[in-house]
Amino acid sequence: MRGRAAAGITGTNMFLADGASAGQEVFHVHLHVIPRYADDGVRLRTGTRRSTPDERAEVADRVRAAFDGG
């Protein structure tokens, strides 16, 4: 953390896209580490579509079922 503070970095974003539907364009594992600074004006956007609470609950149910073997 000392190096981060010395560089003036006050935060970090990490971005991993795994699979084409997640926006992966280079098909090997890589993680983007983006240093952030107070009031840097950077705004990360992932798209314009927003999910509803019901859609999120449905996805959560499917993920739980997959982990439960079902």
Secondary structure as GFF3:
##gff-version 3
##sequence-region A 1 70
A	DSSP	alpha_helix	2	6	.	.	.	ID=ss1
A	DSSP	beta_strand	11	15	.	.	.	ID=ss2
A	DSSP	three_ten_helix	20	22	.	.	.	ID=ss3
A	DSSP	beta_strand	32	36	.	.	.	ID=ss4
A	DSSP	alpha_helix	53	67	.	.	.	ID=ss5
###
